Amino acid sequence: MNLVPRLLVAGVVGIVGGTTLHFTDLLLWNRGLPMRDSFLDELLLGAVVALAFLSYPSSLSKLSALNEQLQKAEERNHIALGAANIAVWEWDLITGQQKWSADCQKMLGLAAEVPVGFEVFIHTVHPEDRPKLKHDLERAIREKRDHNCEFRVIWPDGSVHWQVAKARPFYDESGKPVRIIGIAMDIDERKHSEEQLRLQAEILKALANAVVITDPDAHILWANPAFTKLTGYALDEVRSKTPRFLKSGRHPAEFYAGLWQTIKAGNVWQGELVNRHKDGTLYNEEMTITPVKDGAGAITHFVAIKRDVTSRKRLEERMQMLANAVENSSNLIAIGEPPERGGQMVYANKAFLNTVQRSIEEVRGAHFEEFTKADDPRLRDGVLAKLKSNGAWHGECLVPRRDGSHVPVLLSLSVITPTKEDPLVFLASPKTSASASWRSGN
């Protein structure tokens, strides 16, 4: 019923009720009892009674609806707490009465019909964590602060699970603790993630290669100890800086522009560059920069892995110098497989090719005996036997040329073994006179 019609009805009922009260008062007055001060008071009283009467069914309906809403809210909260693996408990510190939600059994790995109380709960807590849990709860009550403690529980099947307990004590007017309300939450997944992150962090720290993590604008967020060993800079010295302080000046601006363009496009960059150590010395590093993206594909970080290749570069330079020296030597130098593996030539320098009047394509794959003249097969067999036993032979021989002529040389044959699986024969022929082919040396 709307408000205006209800007021009209209440007014009519009030008038009727007030009139009835008035005549009642008159009868009472006739019997010597006092009556109300005025007829208006009786009308108002009647109206109030009428409004209360008319409102009673509506109030009952509202209370019923409110109670239904509360029940639905409790059901939603129960479902939400269960889905989040959260159990709720309450402890009356005066009476000792405890209330534990139905999810507590599930959190402790117990059957639904098993009653749960503090003694049952504390019995499931890992023995190593019980003293800490009890001490923190007692201290929270004593210091009038919230209780917050992470601990492990052992289920009946022997499995171990991580939980966190949070609680708040309540006190009376005198400051005496009267009750405490708390929750227990499953944090197994979080602990597993934390352990994985910890292991990954330890691995990154232990890597021999330097690792640097930056934000999308290349500001350094973290670097492992290998970075300090490589550059001389500690993490505290470079945090929030960009790696520009490592520039050696050996690379043009276009080099860095191309690098930056590659990684900003979300691609991996790999290459070698020269950087400057904190002490001013230069070093060569091999670097790989990988963009890290979020679920939407936006770049959130860059991870750079750096490896010092200074020693390797120096060795490569020395090997190149040696290769140039061999290639441009006036001596006849060739390298081939050992006799037991076929004796095919794999390399010959310019002097050798010019002497035998052949190209490298003609020499490569040919047997090394094609470039020596052996009149006596027994002497040749002796050379091969000595190569196998001593790994070297020295003597005089003739080297045949394409035009049919021969060049006398002092020949040195040596077996060199970079690896046991890949032995080679090194053939060096200084240009000296020789009177006979395959004249035995030592």
ROMARVO-395373 format. One line per 5 residues: their letters; for each residue x negated, y negated, z negated of C-alpha. Coordinates in nm, 4 decimals, padded with zeros to 6 digits. Each point is the difference from the previous one (the first is absolute). Example, Ala and Ser with C-alpha at 12.3 -4.5 7.8 and 13.67 -1.06 7.14 Angstrom:
AS	-01.2300/00.4500/-00.7800  -00.1370/-00.3440/00.0660 .
END
This chain:
MNLVP	00.0000/00.0000/00.0000  -00.1374/-00.3425/00.0981  -00.0695/-00.2652/-00.2602  00.2844/-00.2449/00.0841  00.2845/00.2554/-00.0011 .
RLLVA	-00.1485/00.1492/-00.3146  00.0056/-00.3379/-00.1752  00.3606/-00.0597/00.1080  00.1061/00.3359/-00.1350  -00.1999/-00.0587/-00.3166 .
GVVGI	00.1719/-00.3375/-00.0431  00.3457/00.1509/00.0319  -00.0865/00.2860/-00.2296  -00.1595/-00.2521/-00.2383  00.3161/-00.2076/-00.0127 .
VGGTT	00.2073/00.3076/-00.0658  -00.2459/00.1286/-00.2552  -00.0371/-00.3386/-00.1639  00.3756/-00.0405/-00.0246  00.0269/00.3446/-00.1556 .
LHFTD	-00.2693/-00.0901/-00.2509  00.1774/-00.3250/-00.0794  00.3297/00.1695/-00.0800  -00.1844/00.2583/-00.2022  -00.1586/-00.2805/-00.1990 .
LLLWN	00.3424/-00.1497/-00.0602  00.1283/00.3250/-00.1431  -00.3054/00.0252/-00.2206  00.0391/-00.3613/-00.1073  00.3550/00.0702/-00.0970 .
RGLPM	-00.1368/00.2631/-00.2317  -00.2383/-00.2508/-00.1560  -00.3174/00.0776/00.1965  -00.2089/-00.2739/00.1706  00.0305/-00.0472/00.3751 .
RDSFL	-00.2476/-00.1189/00.2667  -00.0821/-00.3662/00.0376  00.1680/-00.0489/00.3371  00.1830/00.1699/00.2789  -00.2924/-00.0866/00.2337 .
DELLL	-00.2339/00.2170/-00.2047  00.2409/00.2855/00.0334  00.0211/-00.0460/00.3754  -00.3832/-00.0031/00.0326  -00.0370/00.3063/-00.2180 .
GAVVA	00.2557/00.1802/00.2126  -00.1826/-00.0982/00.3187  -00.3328/00.1302/-00.1387  00.1577/00.3280/-00.0976  00.1618/00.0232/00.3434 .
LAFLS	-00.3296/-00.0688/00.1807  -00.1789/00.2628/-00.2040  00.2736/00.2470/00.0753  -00.0027/-00.0770/00.3710  -00.3828/00.0130/00.0168 .
YPSSL	-00.0344/00.3319/-00.1810  00.0462/00.2311/00.3040  -00.2432/-00.2126/00.2076  -00.2634/00.0131/-00.2745  00.0271/00.3759/-00.0198 .
SKLSA	-00.0455/00.0196/00.3768  -00.3061/-00.2242/-00.0107  -00.1550/00.2001/-00.2825  00.0593/00.3210/00.1928  -00.1617/-00.1467/00.3157 .
LNEQL	-00.2946/-00.1313/-00.2005  -00.0524/00.3371/-00.1621  00.0043/00.1657/00.3429  -00.2574/-00.2471/00.1305  -00.2251/00.0695/-00.2993 .
QKAEE	00.0228/00.3733/00.0616  -00.0922/-00.0463/00.3662  -00.2923/-00.2248/-00.0960  -00.1249/00.2641/-00.2446  00.0229/00.2643/00.2714 .
RNHIA	-00.1937/-00.2190/00.2441  -00.2667/-00.0714/-00.2616  -00.0286/00.3703/-00.0801  -00.0431/00.0865/00.3692  -00.2558/-00.2796/00.0482 .
LGAAN	-00.2023/00.1020/-00.3071  00.0036/00.3631/00.1081  -00.1122/-00.0857/00.3521  -00.2841/-00.2086/-00.1412  -00.0993/00.2767/-00.2455 .
IAVWE	00.0673/-00.2227/-00.3013  00.1276/00.1405/-00.3305  00.1522/-00.2209/-00.2740  -00.0121/00.0605/-00.3745  00.1046/-00.1775/-00.3209 .
WDLIT	-00.1154/00.0667/-00.3563  00.1770/-00.1300/-00.3098  -00.2876/-00.0469/-00.2437  00.2385/-00.0276/-00.2976  00.2114/00.3113/00.0527 .
GQQKW	-00.2494/00.1901/00.2156  00.2660/00.0607/00.2638  -00.1358/00.0303/00.3561  00.1687/-00.0273/00.3380  -00.1721/00.1327/00.3102 .
SADCQ	00.1390/-00.0240/00.3536  00.0656/00.3120/00.2046  -00.3022/-00.0787/00.2200  -00.2388/00.0589/-00.2900  00.0154/00.3773/00.0445 .
KMLGL	-00.0899/-00.0334/00.3673  -00.2903/-00.2324/-00.0849  -00.1389/00.2601/-00.2422  00.0606/00.2990/00.2273  00.2621/00.1418/-00.2382 .
AAEVP	00.3329/00.1642/00.0745  00.3047/-00.2284/-00.0194  00.1400/00.1822/-00.3049  -00.3175/-00.0445/-00.2088  00.0544/-00.2747/-00.2632 .
VGFEV	-00.2589/-00.2771/00.0104  -00.1304/-00.1995/-00.2946  -00.3218/-00.1734/-00.0941  -00.1558/00.3206/-00.1340  00.0805/00.1878/00.3211 .
FIHTV	-00.1299/-00.2917/00.2054  -00.3278/-00.0414/-00.1885  -00.0605/00.3758/00.0240  -00.0001/-00.0227/00.3804  -00.2528/-00.2871/00.0006 .
HPEDR	-00.3537/00.1069/00.0897  -00.1985/00.0627/-00.3228  -00.2651/-00.2516/00.1089  00.2634/-00.2723/00.0437  00.2136/00.0554/-00.3115 .
PKLKH	-00.2107/-00.2059/-00.2435  -00.0115/-00.2924/00.2423  00.3767/00.0098/00.0594  00.0888/00.0196/-00.3710  -00.2490/-00.2698/-00.0965 .
DLERA	00.1253/-00.2453/00.2639  00.3655/00.0545/-00.0968  -00.0724/-00.0520/-00.3703  -00.2088/-00.3070/00.0772  00.2742/-00.1480/00.2205 .
IREKR	00.2534/00.0342/-00.2842  -00.2453/-00.1426/-00.2515  -00.1069/-00.2948/00.2168  00.3516/-00.0647/00.1368  -00.1023/00.0402/00.3625 .
DHNCE	00.0988/00.2163/00.2938  -00.1336/00.3536/00.0254  -00.1673/00.0931/00.3312  -00.2037/00.3162/00.0357  -00.0935/00.2390/00.2831 .
FRVIW	-00.0372/00.3672/-00.0843  00.0219/00.3539/00.1353  00.2642/00.2606/-00.0745  -00.0380/00.3750/00.0428  00.3020/00.1808/00.1387 .
PDGSV	00.0892/00.3549/-00.1066  -00.1433/00.1264/00.3326  -00.3394/-00.1476/-00.0921  00.0039/-00.2848/00.2541  -00.1184/-00.3426/-00.1167 .
HWQVA	00.1930/-00.3183/00.0801  -00.0684/-00.3674/-00.0640  00.2575/-00.2236/-00.1706  00.0141/-00.3480/-00.1485  00.2008/-00.0842/-00.3123 .
KARPF	00.1325/-00.3513/-00.0607  00.1995/-00.0962/-00.3086  00.1144/-00.3008/-00.2045  00.0621/00.0054/-00.3753  00.2843/-00.1993/-00.1658 .
YDESG	00.0045/-00.1427/-00.3519  00.2552/-00.1218/-00.2583  00.0076/-00.3460/-00.1604  -00.2714/00.0991/-00.2465  -00.2345/00.1151/00.2756 .
KPVRI	00.0471/00.3687/-00.0702  -00.0022/00.2227/00.3124  00.3417/00.1555/00.0480  -00.0069/00.1599/00.3433  -00.2080/00.0385/00.3127 .
IGIAM	00.1171/00.0396/00.3592  -00.2250/00.1251/00.2763  -00.0432/00.1684/00.3351  -00.2328/00.2628/00.1447  -00.0929/-00.0214/00.3681 .
DIDER	-00.1608/00.2534/00.2347  -00.3234/-00.1470/00.1458  -00.1440/00.3155/00.1593  00.0025/-00.1486/00.3493  -00.1599/-00.3242/-00.1123 .
KHSEE	-00.2742/00.1842/-00.1888  -00.0683/00.2199/00.3017  -00.0315/-00.3094/00.2199  -00.2293/-00.1658/-00.2539  -00.2207/00.3081/-00.0095 .
QLRLQ	-00.0184/00.0098/00.3785  -00.0959/-00.3670/00.0091  -00.2597/00.0560/-00.2709  -00.1553/00.2886/00.1912  -00.0028/-00.2017/00.3225 .
AEILK	-00.1620/-00.2924/-00.1807  -00.2674/00.2300/-00.1448  -00.0655/00.1466/00.3437  -00.0370/-00.3462/00.1515  -00.2383/-00.0985/-00.2785 .
ALANA	-00.2087/00.3124/00.0508  -00.0279/-00.0326/00.3783  -00.3491/-00.0586/00.1317  00.1457/-00.2305/00.2658  00.1044/-00.3508/-00.0980 .
VVITD	00.3772/-00.0560/-00.0149  00.1611/-00.3445/00.0006  00.3735/-00.0747/-00.0303  00.1306/-00.3421/00.1016  00.3351/-00.1735/00.0312 .
PDAHI	00.1410/-00.0851/00.3469  -00.2075/-00.3201/00.0027  -00.3226/00.1962/-00.0661  -00.0406/-00.1155/-00.3611  -00.1835/00.2723/-00.1902 .
LWANP	00.2124/00.1741/-00.2643  -00.2210/00.2974/-00.0880  -00.3307/00.1587/00.0904  -00.1710/00.3130/-00.1246  -00.3508/00.0238/-00.1532 .
AFTKL	-00.1451/00.1065/00.3362  00.0910/-00.3456/00.1321  -00.2167/-00.1571/-00.2691  -00.2854/00.2345/00.0895  00.0352/-00.0866/00.3692 .
TGYAL	00.0373/-00.3787/-00.0270  -00.1438/-00.0880/-00.3408  00.3268/-00.1729/-00.1012  00.2064/00.1153/-00.2992  00.3781/00.0102/00.0328 .
DEVRS	00.0469/-00.2934/-00.2391  -00.2194/-00.2124/00.2272  00.2040/00.0621/00.3147  00.3561/00.0523/-00.1216  00.2435/-00.2345/00.1832 .
KTPRF	-00.2703/-00.0917/00.2526  -00.0045/00.1028/00.3654  -00.2954/00.2083/00.1269  -00.1393/-00.3002/00.1926  -00.2768/-00.0359/-00.2582 .
LKSGR	-00.1563/00.3161/00.1512  -00.0445/-00.1507/00.3468  -00.3531/00.0255/00.1348  00.0316/-00.2426/00.2894  -00.0914/00.2785/00.2422 .
HPAEF	00.3489/00.0255/00.1538  00.1846/-00.2663/00.2016  00.3388/-00.1382/-00.1051  00.1633/00.2049/00.2755  -00.1121/00.3200/-00.1726 .
YAGLW	00.1880/-00.0841/-00.3206  00.2983/-00.1375/00.1939  00.0382/00.3307/00.1803  -00.0301/00.1930/-00.3264  00.2653/-00.2155/-00.1669 .
QTIKA	00.2324/00.0196/00.2999  -00.0212/00.3812/-00.0017  00.0854/00.0521/-00.3656  00.2694/-00.2712/-00.0103  00.1720/00.1888/00.2815 .
GNVWQ	00.0141/00.3010/-00.2321  -00.2786/00.1949/00.1706  -00.3102/00.1623/-00.1457  -00.3339/-00.1701/00.0721  -00.3281/00.1918/00.0067 .
GELVN	-00.3440/-00.1313/00.0720  -00.3475/-00.0907/-00.1181  -00.1172/-00.3383/-00.1186  -00.2877/-00.1662/-00.1752  00.0768/-00.1544/-00.3396 .
RHKDG	-00.2024/-00.1915/-00.2554  -00.0770/00.1409/-00.3462  00.0231/-00.2189/-00.3085  -00.3799/-00.0144/-00.0084  -00.0038/-00.1347/00.3562 .
TLYNE	-00.1177/00.3133/00.1782  00.1925/00.1298/00.3002  00.1472/00.3464/00.0272  00.1949/00.1969/00.2584  00.3376/00.1395/-00.0924 .
EMTIT	00.2548/00.2187/00.1718  00.3497/-00.1183/-00.0892  00.3565/00.1212/00.0472  00.2902/-00.2327/-00.0874  00.3457/00.1553/-00.0336 .
PVKDG	00.3207/-00.2057/-00.0444  00.2394/00.1243/-00.2711  00.3691/-00.0535/00.0749  00.3190/00.0087/-00.2058  00.3191/00.1828/00.0923 .
AGAIT	00.1071/-00.2833/00.2291  -00.3293/00.0066/00.1907  -00.1378/-00.3240/-00.1479  -00.3719/-00.0048/-00.0854  -00.0507/-00.0156/-00.3757 .
HFVAI	-00.3727/00.0742/-00.0324  -00.3169/00.0763/00.1915  -00.2371/00.2802/-00.1042  -00.3588/-00.0216/00.1220  -00.2427/00.2909/-00.0284 .
KRDVT	-00.3639/-00.0998/00.0417  -00.3032/00.2202/00.0453  -00.3598/-00.1154/-00.0064  -00.1617/00.1134/00.3249  -00.3169/-00.2090/-00.0289 .
SRKRL	-00.2242/00.3074/-00.0319  00.1754/00.1695/00.2891  -00.0326/-00.3099/00.2175  -00.3710/-00.0255/-00.0811  -00.0451/00.3673/00.0836 .
EERMQ	00.1905/-00.0486/00.3254  -00.2217/-00.2958/00.0851  -00.3133/00.2028/-00.0708  00.1296/00.2898/00.2046  00.0751/-00.2378/00.2833 .
MLANA	-00.3530/-00.1383/-00.0239  -00.1366/00.3538/00.0103  00.2238/00.0874/00.2944  -00.1240/-00.3091/00.1852  -00.3593/00.0920/-00.0789 .
VENSS	00.0503/00.3546/00.1301  00.1878/-00.1166/00.3077  -00.2638/-00.2553/00.0948  -00.3074/00.2038/-00.0999  -00.2665/00.0676/00.2670 .
NLIAI	-00.0172/00.3588/-00.1261  00.2172/00.2662/00.1592  00.2607/00.0824/-00.2670  00.2891/00.2424/00.0299  00.2295/00.1843/-00.2401 .
GEPPE	00.1636/00.3349/00.0608  00.1554/00.3019/-00.1651  -00.2409/00.2614/-00.1409  -00.0768/00.3018/00.2223  00.2218/00.2356/-00.2032 .
RGGQM	00.2954/-00.2294/00.0701  -00.0621/-00.0335/00.3707  -00.2703/-00.2651/00.0151  00.2188/-00.2518/00.1893  -00.1192/-00.3614/00.0068 .
VYANK	00.2241/-00.2603/-00.1616  -00.2119/-00.3165/00.0292  -00.2981/-00.1421/00.1892  -00.1477/-00.3498/-00.0142  -00.0804/-00.2281/00.2904 .
AFLNT	-00.3644/00.1081/00.0227  00.0988/00.3659/00.0227  00.2678/-00.0668/00.2656  -00.2391/-00.2144/00.2057  -00.2708/00.2635/-00.0210 .
VQRSI	00.2125/00.2952/00.1102  00.1829/-00.2234/00.2501  00.3475/00.0954/-00.1203  00.3080/-00.1657/-00.1558  00.1273/00.0697/-00.3487 .
EEVRG	00.2991/00.1835/00.1499  -00.2391/00.2383/00.1798  -00.2103/00.0562/-00.3089  00.2807/00.0423/-00.2516  00.0984/00.3662/-00.0190 .
AHFEE	-00.3115/00.1299/00.1790  -00.2354/00.2432/-00.1807  -00.3131/-00.1664/-00.1389  -00.2231/00.2615/00.1726  00.0996/-00.1551/00.3345 .
FTKAD	-00.2187/-00.2972/-00.0921  -00.3098/00.1993/-00.0886  -00.2155/00.2178/00.2241  -00.1002/00.3357/-00.1483  -00.2289/00.2139/00.2149 .
DPRLR	-00.0374/00.2669/-00.2636  00.3333/00.1354/-00.1408  -00.1894/00.1487/-00.2965  -00.1248/-00.3433/-00.0991  00.3552/-00.1376/00.0287 .
DGVLA	00.1314/00.2791/-00.2210  -00.2709/-00.0804/-00.2539  00.1129/-00.3632/-00.0062  00.3592/00.1039/-00.0673  -00.1091/00.2402/-00.2731 .
KLKSN	-00.2035/-00.2717/-00.1675  00.2951/-00.2409/00.0165  00.2137/00.2547/-00.1794  -00.2612/00.0765/-00.2663  -00.1594/-00.3403/-00.0627 .
GAWHG	00.2538/-00.2387/00.1495  -00.2672/-00.1748/00.2132  -00.2460/00.0480/00.2864  -00.2660/-00.2298/00.1506  -00.1914/00.0485/00.3233 .
ECLVP	-00.0564/-00.1064/00.3606  00.2362/00.0623/00.2912  00.1224/-00.1333/00.3331  00.3385/-00.1700/00.0468  00.1500/00.0620/00.3480 .
RRDGS	00.1514/-00.2909/00.1923  00.2782/-00.0091/00.2597  -00.2524/-00.0661/00.2823  -00.1827/00.3251/-00.0871  -00.2985/-00.1602/-00.1712 .
HVPVL	-00.0960/00.0614/-00.3641  -00.0959/-00.2356/-00.2804  -00.2533/00.1278/-00.2567  00.1082/-00.0717/-00.3593  -00.0899/00.0814/-00.3563 .
LSLSV	00.3191/00.1600/-00.1220  00.1351/00.0133/-00.3554  00.2997/00.2182/-00.0698  00.1619/-00.0331/-00.3420  00.3171/00.1485/-00.1418 .
ITPTK	00.1914/-00.2626/-00.2004  00.3066/00.0923/-00.2031  00.2288/-00.2901/-00.0990  00.2384/00.2721/-00.1180  -00.0413/00.3733/-00.0159 .
EDPLV	00.2870/00.0382/00.2435  -00.1437/-00.2383/00.2610  -00.3773/00.0504/00.0533  -00.1635/-00.1825/00.2899  -00.3304/00.0164/00.1857 .
FLASP	-00.1971/-00.3247/00.0311  -00.2241/-00.0164/00.3103  -00.2646/-00.2771/-00.0007  -00.2439/-00.0312/00.2942  -00.2724/-00.2639/-00.0236 .
KTSAS	-00.1556/-00.0706/00.3430  -00.3388/00.1647/-00.0216  -00.1914/00.2203/00.2372  00.0275/00.3763/-00.0168  -00.1996/00.2486/00.2081 .
ASWRS	00.2402/00.2909/-00.0243  00.3636/00.0645/-00.0624  00.1081/00.1346/-00.3407  -00.3466/-00.0173/-00.1436  00.0440/00.1118/-00.3581 .
GN	-00.0471/-00.2496/-00.2745  00.0990/00.0512/-00.3647 .
END
